[in-house]
Amino acid sequence: MAKNFAVFIMVLVLVTGMLEGSRAVSLCGMDEDGLLACKPSVTKPDPVDPSPECCQALKGADLTCFCSYKNSMMLPALGIDPDLAMALPAKCKLTTPPGC
């Protein structure tokens, strides 16, 4: 449940990195800075615990929106470890929506 939400967040982080730097990116209520703040927590080989900035960004995000991306196959292709991504909400002490 929480794992699926985090997967989407990490997809967004990588997609954000691929977009033009001059364009502001926002997805499911999370801005580019928030997405990028979470990237080190879902990247191997040495992931770190989510930063306060990452958790704050997740707290303000639309978790239901993020859950709609939970089965994305893009994560591994973008260098995101799905297991690490799915663990983010719990590490930030967040509750995901039912069915997510």
MDTraj code that builds the backbone (N, CA, C; nanometers):
import mdtraj as md
import numpy as np

residues = "MET ALA LYS ASN PHE ALA VAL PHE ILE MET VAL LEU VAL LEU VAL THR GLY MET LEU GLU GLY SER ARG ALA VAL SER LEU CYS GLY MET ASP GLU ASP GLY LEU LEU ALA CYS LYS PRO SER VAL THR LYS PRO ASP PRO VAL ASP PRO SER PRO GLU CYS CYS GLN ALA LEU LYS GLY ALA ASP LEU THR CYS PHE CYS SER TYR LYS ASN SER MET MET LEU PRO ALA LEU GLY ILE ASP PRO ASP LEU ALA MET ALA LEU PRO ALA LYS CYS LYS LEU THR THR PRO PRO GLY CYS".split()
xyz = np.array([
    [0.0836, -0.1175, 0.0000],
    [0.0000, 0.0000, 0.0000],
    [0.0886, 0.1245, 0.0000],
    [0.1628, 0.1471, 0.1042],
    [0.2513, 0.2621, 0.1115],
    [0.3616, 0.2506, 0.0073],
    [0.3995, 0.1289, -0.0215],
    [0.5056, 0.1063, -0.1190],
    [0.4636, 0.1545, -0.2567],
    [0.3429, 0.1313, -0.2961],
    [0.2957, 0.1720, -0.4281],
    [0.2947, 0.3227, -0.4436],
    [0.2595, 0.3920, -0.3401],
    [0.2588, 0.5379, -0.3434],
    [0.3998, 0.5906, -0.3665],
    [0.4945, 0.5350, -0.2975],
    [0.6318, 0.5807, -0.3093],
    [0.6886, 0.5531, -0.4477],
    [0.6465, 0.4456, -0.5081],
    [0.6912, 0.4120, -0.6422],
    [0.6575, 0.5262, -0.7370],
    [0.5406, 0.5753, -0.7273],
    [0.5000, 0.6839, -0.8155],
    [0.5834, 0.8081, -0.7905],
    [0.6104, 0.8359, -0.6680],
    [0.6896, 0.9540, -0.6349],
    [0.8261, 0.9466, -0.7009],
    [0.8855, 0.8320, -0.6974],
    [1.0175, 0.8194, -0.7556],
    [1.0158, 0.8293, -0.9073],
    [0.9101, 0.7822, -0.9698],
    [0.8963, 0.7994, -1.1144],
    [0.8928, 0.9479, -1.1444],
    [0.8222, 1.0198, -1.0656],
    [0.8118, 1.1631, -1.0868],
    [0.9455, 1.2322, -1.0699],
    [1.0229, 1.1879, -0.9743],
    [1.1544, 1.2476, -0.9526],
    [1.2402, 1.2331, -1.0773],
    [1.2408, 1.1169, -1.1346],
    [1.3232, 1.0946, -1.2529],
    [1.2688, 1.1670, -1.3745],
    [1.1395, 1.1679, -1.3907],
    [1.0800, 1.2389, -1.5032],
    [1.1115, 1.3870, -1.4909],
    [1.1068, 1.4370, -1.3718],
    [1.1390, 1.5776, -1.3478],
    [1.2808, 1.6083, -1.3922],
    [1.3725, 1.5198, -1.3633],
    [1.5107, 1.5402, -1.4025],
    [1.5307, 1.5413, -1.5526],
    [1.4426, 1.4793, -1.6253],
    [1.4549, 1.4730, -1.7703],
    [1.3928, 1.5938, -1.8392],
    [1.3136, 1.6698, -1.7683],
    [1.2495, 1.7863, -1.8288],
    [1.3441, 1.9061, -1.8298],
    [1.3111, 2.0029, -1.9080],
    [1.3904, 2.1250, -1.9165],
    [1.4013, 2.1909, -1.7808],
    [1.5198, 2.2427, -1.7513],
    [1.5433, 2.3084, -1.6237],
    [1.4650, 2.4376, -1.6072],
    [1.4293, 2.5022, -1.7162],
    [1.3589, 2.6296, -1.7071],
    [1.2096, 2.6124, -1.6826],
    [1.1629, 2.4896, -1.6888],
    [1.0202, 2.4643, -1.6717],
    [0.9924, 2.4124, -1.5322],
    [0.9028, 2.4749, -1.4620],
    [0.8650, 2.4282, -1.3294],
    [0.7771, 2.3040, -1.3440],
    [0.8013, 2.2061, -1.2598],
    [0.7265, 2.0822, -1.2657],
    [0.6514, 2.0632, -1.1350],
    [0.5279, 2.0220, -1.1456],
    [0.4458, 1.9922, -1.0301],
    [0.3601, 1.8724, -1.0650],
    [0.3532, 1.7774, -0.9720],
    [0.2740, 1.6586, -0.9982],
    [0.2072, 1.6142, -0.8695],
    [0.0786, 1.5973, -0.8763],
    [-0.0006, 1.5528, -0.7610],
    [0.0254, 1.6403, -0.6381],
    [0.0422, 1.7677, -0.6618],
    [0.0627, 1.8615, -0.5519],
    [0.2038, 1.8647, -0.4965],
    [0.2966, 1.8012, -0.5635],
    [0.4357, 1.7980, -0.5191],
    [0.5205, 1.8677, -0.6243],
    [0.5976, 1.9687, -0.5839],
    [0.6776, 2.0419, -0.6814],
    [0.8102, 1.9724, -0.7085],
    [0.8819, 2.0271, -0.8024],
    [1.0079, 1.9669, -0.8460],
    [1.1081, 1.9534, -0.7312],
    [1.1164, 2.0538, -0.6467],
    [1.2096, 2.0470, -0.5336],
    [1.1760, 1.9298, -0.4420],
    [1.0477, 1.9093, -0.4174],
    [1.0062, 1.7977, -0.3332],
    [1.0379, 1.6639, -0.3963],
    [1.0137, 1.6532, -0.5256],
    [1.0434, 1.5290, -0.5965],
    [1.1923, 1.4975, -0.5905],
    [1.2728, 1.5978, -0.6163],
    [1.4175, 1.5778, -0.6143],
    [1.4700, 1.5502, -0.4739],
    [1.4044, 1.6035, -0.3725],
    [1.4468, 1.5792, -0.2345],
    [1.4344, 1.4319, -0.1972],
    [1.3427, 1.3611, -0.2614],
    [1.3205, 1.2196, -0.2299],
    [1.4093, 1.1246, -0.3096],
    [1.4692, 1.1708, -0.4151],
    [1.5459, 1.0833, -0.5036],
    [1.6565, 1.0051, -0.4322],
    [1.7369, 1.0646, -0.3450],
    [1.8443, 0.9871, -0.2809],
    [1.7939, 0.8704, -0.1953],
    [1.6700, 0.8737, -0.1571],
    [1.6136, 0.7684, -0.0718],
    [1.5680, 0.6463, -0.1501],
    [1.5647, 0.6555, -0.2801],
    [1.5146, 0.5443, -0.3618],
    [1.6143, 0.4981, -0.4670],
    [1.7371, 0.5418, -0.4520],
    [1.8414, 0.5094, -0.5484],
    [1.9479, 0.4223, -0.4833],
    [1.9759, 0.3078, -0.5451],
    [2.0835, 0.2207, -0.4977],
    [2.2149, 0.2685, -0.5587],
    [2.3281, 0.2359, -0.5056],
    [2.3529, 0.1310, -0.4075],
    [2.3477, 0.1792, -0.2624],
    [2.3467, 0.3072, -0.2377],
    [2.3524, 0.3576, -0.1004],
    [2.2373, 0.4526, -0.0693],
    [2.1154, 0.4007, -0.0623],
    [2.0018, 0.4899, -0.0328],
    [2.0132, 0.5462, 0.1081],
    [1.9592, 0.6637, 0.1251],
    [1.9598, 0.7293, 0.2557],
    [1.8170, 0.7379, 0.3074],
    [1.8026, 0.7614, 0.4370],
    [1.6694, 0.7841, 0.4923],
    [1.6130, 0.9111, 0.4298],
    [1.4815, 0.9178, 0.4144],
    [1.4237, 1.0394, 0.3549],
    [1.4543, 1.1612, 0.4415],
    [1.4868, 1.2680, 0.3750],
    [1.5178, 1.3936, 0.4435],
    [1.3896, 1.4580, 0.4947],
    [1.4030, 1.5517, 0.5878],
    [1.2842, 1.6264, 0.6314],
    [1.2144, 1.6957, 0.5139],
    [1.2924, 1.7420, 0.4157],
    [1.2355, 1.8075, 0.2982],
    [1.1532, 1.7089, 0.2154],
    [1.2031, 1.5881, 0.2016],
    [1.1300, 1.4848, 0.1282],
    [0.9985, 1.4547, 0.1991],
    [1.0058, 1.4308, 0.3290],
    [0.8844, 1.3966, 0.4037],
    [0.7840, 1.5116, 0.4042],
    [0.8331, 1.6336, 0.4124],
    [0.7426, 1.7489, 0.4085],
    [0.6727, 1.7570, 0.2729],
    [0.7473, 1.7304, 0.1666],
    [0.6877, 1.7317, 0.0330],
    [0.5836, 1.6211, 0.0192],
    [0.6131, 1.5033, 0.0709],
    [0.5160, 1.3932, 0.0659],
    [0.3911, 1.4271, 0.1457],
    [0.4108, 1.4929, 0.2572],
    [0.2983, 1.5288, 0.3445],
    [0.1993, 1.6202, 0.2730],
    [0.2491, 1.7065, 0.1872],
    [0.1623, 1.8000, 0.1168],
    [0.1107, 1.7491, -0.0166],
    [0.1492, 1.6284, -0.0536],
    [0.1114, 1.5733, -0.1843],
    [-0.0267, 1.5087, -0.1799],
    [-0.0857, 1.4950, -0.2967],
    [-0.2130, 1.4253, -0.3129],
    [-0.1820, 1.2763, -0.3262],
    [-0.1905, 1.2031, -0.2173],
    [-0.1513, 1.0629, -0.2162],
    [-0.2413, 0.9764, -0.3053],
    [-0.3670, 1.0123, -0.3158],
    [-0.4567, 0.9366, -0.4039],
    [-0.4103, 0.9501, -0.5491],
    [-0.3709, 1.0683, -0.5867],
    [-0.3183, 1.0917, -0.7214],
    [-0.1939, 1.0066, -0.7442],
    [-0.1025, 1.0088, -0.6500],
    [0.0194, 0.9297, -0.6644],
    [-0.0105, 0.7809, -0.6750],
    [-0.1082, 0.7358, -0.6019],
    [-0.1424, 0.5934, -0.6047],
    [-0.1880, 0.5460, -0.7418],
    [-0.2375, 0.6379, -0.8218],
    [-0.2822, 0.5985, -0.9555],
    [-0.1657, 0.5519, -1.0426],
    [-0.0440, 0.5763, -0.9990],
    [0.0751, 0.5357, -1.0734],
    [0.1464, 0.4160, -1.0103],
    [0.0826, 0.3507, -0.9181],
    [0.1496, 0.2491, -0.8369],
    [0.2045, 0.1291, -0.9127],
    [0.1520, 0.0972, -1.0271],
    [0.2000, -0.0198, -1.1014],
    [0.2904, 0.0166, -1.2182],
    [0.3500, 0.1324, -1.2123],
    [0.4368, 0.1781, -1.3201],
    [0.5572, 0.0860, -1.3366],
    [0.5889, 0.0561, -1.4596],
    [0.7061, -0.0252, -1.4908],
    [0.8279, 0.0626, -1.5204],
    [0.8098, 0.1911, -1.5088],
    [0.9170, 0.2844, -1.5413],
    [1.0248, 0.2921, -1.4337],
    [0.9928, 0.2599, -1.3110],
    [1.0881, 0.2801, -1.2025],
    [1.2241, 0.2155, -1.2247],
    [1.2291, 0.0853, -1.2464],
    [1.3604, 0.0246, -1.2678],
    [1.4336, 0.0844, -1.3880],
    [1.3594, 0.1186, -1.4923],
    [1.4211, 0.1777, -1.6102],
    [1.4810, 0.3143, -1.5798],
    [1.4295, 0.3804, -1.4791],
    [1.4780, 0.5134, -1.4413],
    [1.5793, 0.5091, -1.3272],
    [1.6187, 0.3900, -1.2871],
    [1.7180, 0.3777, -1.1807],
    [1.6607, 0.3823, -1.0411],
    [1.5297, 0.3704, -1.0300],
    [1.4637, 0.3743, -0.8997],
    [1.4375, 0.2325, -0.8532],
    [1.4746, 0.2042, -0.7310],
    [1.4462, 0.0731, -0.6736],
    [1.3027, 0.0746, -0.6214],
    [1.2141, -0.0077, -0.6779],
    [1.0735, -0.0061, -0.6360],
    [1.0524, -0.0340, -0.4871],
    [1.1308, -0.1243, -0.4305],
    [1.1144, -0.1544, -0.2883],
    [1.1490, -0.0342, -0.2011],
    [1.2558, 0.0360, -0.2380],
    [1.2931, 0.1566, -0.1629],
    [1.1860, 0.2642, -0.1783],
    [1.1360, 0.2788, -0.2988],
    [1.0336, 0.3799, -0.3246],
    [0.9066, 0.3516, -0.2464],
    [0.8683, 0.2263, -0.2416],
    [0.7447, 0.1914, -0.1724],
    [0.7549, 0.2062, -0.0212],
    [0.8753, 0.2147, 0.0292],
    [0.8948, 0.2288, 0.1734],
    [0.8915, 0.3745, 0.2208],
    [0.8965, 0.4691, 0.1311],
    [0.9045, 0.6107, 0.1705],
    [0.7906, 0.6589, 0.2601],
    [0.6653, 0.6380, 0.2236],
    [0.5592, 0.6922, 0.3102],
    [0.5685, 0.6426, 0.4545],
    [0.5959, 0.5157, 0.4725],
    [0.6076, 0.4629, 0.6085],
    [0.7244, 0.5265, 0.6825],
    [0.8357, 0.5472, 0.6114],
    [0.9517, 0.6104, 0.6738],
    [0.9224, 0.7550, 0.7113],
    [0.8291, 0.8158, 0.6410],
    [0.7887, 0.9532, 0.6716],
    [0.6669, 0.9582, 0.7641],
    [0.6267, 0.8421, 0.8137],
    [0.5128, 0.8297, 0.9047],
    [0.3829, 0.8841, 0.8446],
    [0.3609, 0.8499, 0.7167],
    [0.2410, 0.8914, 0.6461],
    [0.1501, 0.7707, 0.6232],
    [0.0224, 0.7968, 0.6160],
    [-0.0773, 0.6942, 0.5885],
    [-0.1240, 0.7107, 0.4450],
    [-0.1177, 0.6036, 0.3693],
    [-0.1656, 0.6104, 0.2315],
    [-0.3146, 0.5858, 0.2262],
    [-0.3802, 0.6315, 0.1213],
    [-0.5241, 0.6122, 0.1079],
    [-0.5602, 0.4626, 0.0998],
    [-0.6805, 0.4277, 0.1410],
    [-0.7248, 0.2882, 0.1302],
    [-0.7161, 0.2398, -0.0146],
    [-0.6731, 0.1170, -0.0308],
    [-0.6655, 0.0574, -0.1628],
    [-0.5434, 0.0952, -0.2418],
    [-0.4567, 0.1705, -0.1828],
    [-0.3373, 0.2155, -0.2542],
    [-0.2245, 0.1154, -0.2364],
])
top = md.Topology()
chain = top.add_chain()
for i, resn in enumerate(residues, 1):
    res = top.add_residue(resn, chain, resSeq=i)
    for name in ("N", "CA", "C"):
        top.add_atom(name, md.element.get_by_symbol(name[0]), res)
traj = md.Trajectory(xyz[None], top)
